Amino acid sequence: MQKDKILTILEKELVVALGCTEPVAIALAAATAKSYVSGVIQEIQVKASGNIIKNAKSVGIPGMTGKGLDFSAALGAVAGNSEKKLEVLHGLTKEDELLAFKLIEEGKVKASQADSPKRLYIEVIVQTDQQNAKVVISDNHSNITLIEVDGKAIFLGGCENIGIQTAEEDLEQLTIDEIYEWVLQTDVKNFGLVKRSIELNRVIGMEGLSGDYGLNVGKTIQDNVKKGILSDDLATAAMSLAAAGSDARMAGSTLPVMANTGSGNQGIAVTLPVVAAAEKLQVSEEKMLRAVALSHLVTIHIKSKFGRLSALCGVTAAGMGASAAIVYLLDGSLQQVKAAVQNTIGNVSGMICDGAKAGCAMKVSTCSNVAVQSALLALNHKEIQSTDGFIHDDVEKSIEAFCQLGNEGTRQTDELILKLMMEK
């Protein structure tokens, strides 16, 4: 693969995002629809796929107290800036929140499950006293595939079934071997976006450690280190910083993060365990940059086969990327990098996704711990063998098996999880 193609993959898959991407995508659709019509809003209709509902139902929205599909759509329609894409909710005020609540209280916002086979599908119709507009987002959180005004299609675009922004042929050529070689050989000046991901995500991690967010998973780990209940080691450092970032993001922090393949929480889980380990080991900035780039790219490689939304938790893929990066930080070989990924696949591959919420920080903590554990085992020449479970001798085949499990083996699980959530 040409080296510039790998850099292009990074540039396409690392995107700054404000707020959990599912409610933000709903807000983006609503804001876009409202931008095409004049007049006073009479009704907003939201239809979304089960996976979107699952992740937008309970998660916090930056700076707001409201939650849910109806609130996300109302907020986007009354105050969202569609030109900012996944930062559509940047700069909102309490007055904007009150306007959104008013629409909901007046019964003007209706939300339901869409009749669509797509896992990522959002349809928003904004009806005013003068016009109506419909916007459809599918396959990718910012991928607008249809804009209709008064029943007439004025935009038919986007890329159906893209899932990942990068061209499929480029991703098909990607392997961990090539990623590792590129990360070691490329000029560090190419890592500007990686450096930005470290800066943004570290800020929200530190915010989670100092503030009061969600379940305070990261802060609780840190506090127990200070008390001497937990040891101040590589694993707790990785767990506390990464979980704290997720605590803040899932509870509605107004800080932006660098998302990885459409997920801000995944972006946190890809970067912060590695950053914490790098700081603990006191490595050079260049080595940390290369390690985080490796984590990003391994995760992108896995997610390109796994899909953006699944019944399995996407942070598991981030844990695989982080495990590879931690091996690199500890001067491991390419073979040990691959062994760490194998170990992580064999450990956390069954973790289900039951929606975006405060508890996601616990899953980030778990996968960060597993990343360290898997790396240390690999460095000690311990690797799950192909006789165990669905692990293969070839790490690429293990990745394919894991992704097949996520895509094909959990559809009924996904439906059941959503049913259990909606029955509460």
N, C-alpha and C positions, 0 to 999 in steps of 0.2 A: 504494500500500500504506500502511495506517495505520502510523504510526511505532512504536507499541507492539508491533506484530507483529514488527518487525525485532529489537527488544530481546528479545522472547520467544524468537526463534530463537537468539540468542546464549545465553540462559539455558539452553536445552535442549541445545545442542550443545557447550557448554564444560563439561566434567565433570572433577573431580579424579580421577586414577587413580594407583594404586601398582603398578608393574610393567607389563610388556608385556601388552596387553589380551587376547591369545589365551590364554596360560597362566592368566592371572587369571580369565578367563571359565570355564575348565575347573574351576579351584579353587572358583569361586562355585557352579557347578552341584553339585560334590561336597559343599561345605559345606552347601548348602541341603538336599541329600538326607540327609546325616547328621543334620541338625537335626530331621528328622521321624521318626527311628528310635532305639530304645534298644538297648543291648546291645553286644557286642564285634564289631568288623568282621571278617567272614569273607571277603568279596570285594568288589572295586570294579571295575565294568566301565565303560570309557570308549569311546564311539564319537564320532568327529568328522569333519566334512567335510574335503576335501582342503586347502582354504585355511587352515583352523584348524590342521591337522597341520603344514602348511608353516611357519606362524608360531609354533608352540609347540614345535617339535622341538628347536631349538638355542639359543633365546634365554635369557639369564640371568633368574633370579627373584630379587627383592630379598632380599639378605642370605643367600642360599642357594648351595650348590655344585651341587645337583642340577638337572637339566633334563629336559624332555620331558613328554609327555602323562601318563604313568603317575605321575611324580613330582608334577606339578601337581595331579592328582586326589587322590593320597594325602595331600598336604600340606593341601589344602582340607578333606578329610574329617576329618583328625586334629586340625586346629588352626584352620581358617578360621572367620571370623565373617561369616556370610551377611548379617547386617544392615548391614554396611558396604559392600555392593555391590562396586564396583570397587576398594575398599580392603580387600577381604576378607582379604588377607595381611598387614595392618598389625600390627606388634608381635610377629611370630613369633620363636622362639628356636631355637638349635641343637638343643635337646632335641626340639622339634617336627620338625625336619629328620630327626633320627635315628629318630623314630617312623615317619615317612613312608618312609624307607629300609628299615626293618624290614618293613613291609607288602610292599614290592616284593621284598625278598630272600626272603620267605616265599611268593612266587608268588601273592599275593592281589590283585594289580592287573593287569588285562588291558586293553590299548588296541588299537583297530582303526579302520579307516576306515568311516564310516557310509554306508549306502546311502540317500542323500538328495540330491535335486537342488539343495538350498540350498547356497550358498557359505559361509554361516555357520550351522553346525549343530553342537550339542554335546548328547550324551545321556550321563548318568551314572547308573548303578545302584549303590546301596550296599546290600549284603546283610550283615546282622548275624546273630547266633545267635538273634535273636528276631523281626526284621522285615526288610522290604526297602522301599526307596524309589527312585523314578526321577524325575529332573529333566531337562527339555529346555530348552535355550536356543537360540533361532533368530533370525536376521536382525539382531540387535543384541547386543552383548556382555553386556548385563545384562537382556535381554528373556526372562524365564522364561515359557514358553508352556504348560508342563505340569508338575504335581507329582502323582505317584502314590504311594500307600502301600499295600503288600500288594495290588497289582493294582487298587486303587480310586482313581480320579481325584478328588483333593480340591481341585485348582486347575486351571482351564483359563483362561488369560489371555494377557497380552502382546498384541502387535499383529503379526499375520503380515505379512511382507514390508515391515516399516517401514523397514529400512535406516537411515534417519535418523529422529531423534526427532520432528522438527517435522512438522506436518500438511502433506500433499502440496500442498494448495491454496495454502497460504502460500508454499511454496517455488516453485511454478509462477509466481507473480507477481513473484518476485525477479529483478532485473536488476542489472548492474554500475552502470548509471546511478542506480538507486534507492539502492543501497548507498552509493555515493559521496556522493549528496546527503544521506542520513541521517547518515553519519559526520561530514560537515562541519557540519550544522545542529543535531544533538542536543546536549542539555546534557551536559557532561562528567561530571556526577554519575551519569549512567547507565552509566558505564564501570567500575563497581566490579569486575565479574567479569573484565573485560579487564585491569584493574590487577593483579588476583590472578594472572592467567595470566602476566603479566610477572614478578611477584615469584617465583612458584613455579619457573617454567622458567629464570629467570636463575640461581637458586640451584643447580639441577642442572647448568647450563652451567658455572658457576664451579667446581663440584665436579669436573666432567670435566677442566677445565684444571689443577686442582691435584692430582688423584689419579692413580691408575694403573688405567685402565678399558679393557677391550677392545683395540682397535687403537691407542688414543691418537691418533685422527685430529686432533681439535681441538688437543690439546696439541702434537702434532708441527708443525702449522701455526704455532702461536704460537712455538714454540721456534726455528723457522726464520726467523721475522720478527726475533727477537732476534739471531740470527746474521747477519742481513743478506742471507740467501739469498732470502727473500721480502720484498716491500715491505709496509710498514705502511699499508695503504690500506683503503678501504671494503669491497672484496671479501674480503680476508683476515680482516678483523674479523668480517664476517658468517659466513664459512666456519668460522672457529676456534671461535667461541662456540656456534654451532648444532651443529656436529659434536661438540663436547665434551659437550653435553647428551645427544646420542644415544649417544655412547661410554658415558657413565655409566648411562643407562637400559637400554641393550641388554646391559650387563654385569651387571645386577642391583643397581644402586644402590637403597638403601632410601628414597630421597627421592621424594615424590609429585610429579606433574606435572599441568598442566592439559591434558587431551586435547581434541582438536578432532575432531568427528564420529567418536568412538569410538577414536581412535588417539592415544596419548601421544607417539609419535615424530613424528607429524604435528603435534601441538600444539607440540612443540619447534621443528619446521621452519617453522611459521607465525609464531611469536613471535620467536625469538632472532636470526635474520638482521636483522629489523626493529629490534629493541632495540639490537643492535650498531651498526647504521647510525645510529640516532638518537643514540646516545652518541658516536659518532665525529663526527657533524655538530653535536653540542652543541645540539640543539633543546630546546624547552621540554617539560616533562612532559606538558602537554596535547596538544602535537603528536604526541608519541610514543604517547600513549593512542589518539588518533584513527587514527594509522597502523596500530597493531596491531589495532584494531577492524576497519579496512578489510581487513587481511590475513586475519583470522579469517573475516569475512563473505564475501569473495570465494572463499575456500577452501571454506566451507560450501556456497555456491552451486554450485560445480563438483562437489563431492563428492555433492551431492544427486542429481545426474544420473549420476555415475560409479559409485556404489555403494561400500559399505564395504570389500569385498575383491575384488580383481581380479588378473589376471596382470600388470598394470602397477603400478608402484610408486606408492603414494598420496602420497608426498612430492613427486612432480611437481606435484600439485595445490597443495600447500603452497607450492611455488616460485612458482606463478602468483599466489597471494595475496600473497606477500612482494614480488614484483616490482611489483605495484600499489602497495603500501605505500611502497616505496622511492622511487617516482616522486613520491608525495605528500610525502614528507620533503624531497625536492629541489624542491618547489614546482611540480611539473608540473601539467598540466591534466587534465581528465577524459579527453580524447581520448588523451593520452599514457599515462594509466593503462591504458586499453584496449589501446593499442599494445604496452605492456610485457607484458600477458597474452598477446597474440597471439604475440609474440616467444618467450615461454617455452613456449607450446604447440608452436611450430615447432621447438623445440630438444630438449626432454627427453621428449617424449610416448612414445618407444619404450622407455623404461627399464623393464625387467622386475622383478617382485618374485620373489625366490627365497628367501623366508622371512625371518622376524625373526631377527637375529643381530648380532654385533659389526660386520660389514661394512656394516650399514645407515648407520652414521655417515659412510661415504664417499659414499653417495648423498645424504645430507643436505648434506654439504659441496658436492657437485657442484651440487645444485639451488639452494643459497644463492648460489653463484658465478654461476649462470645468472640468478638473480633480479636481481642487481646489473647484470650485463651487459645483460640485456633492458631494464632500467629506463634505463640510460645511453643505449642505442641509441634508445629511445623519446623521451627528452629531446632527442636530437639529430635528431628527426623521421625516424628510420629504423624502418620497420616491415615485417615479412614481408608480401609482397603476396598477394592472392588467387589469383594465377597459380601460386603455389608450393604444392606438396603439397596437403593437405586444408584449408588456411587459407582462410577466407571473408573478405569485406569486413566482415561483421558479426561482432564478437567473440562474441556469443551463439551464432551458428551454428558458429563454430570450437570453442567449448566443447562443443556438442552432438556435433560430429564426433569430438572427442577422447574423449568419454565413450562414444560408440558403439564406437569402437575398443577401449576398455577392457572394455566389457561383452560385445560380440558377436564382436569380431575376435580374441580371445586365448584362447578356451576350450580349444582344442587345445594351445596353448602352455602354459596352466596345468596341464593333465594331464601334459604331457611334463616340465615342471619338477619336479612332484611325483614322477614316476616316477624321474627322474634323482637326486633327493635321497634317495629311499627305497632305491635300489640301491647306495648307497655302503657 
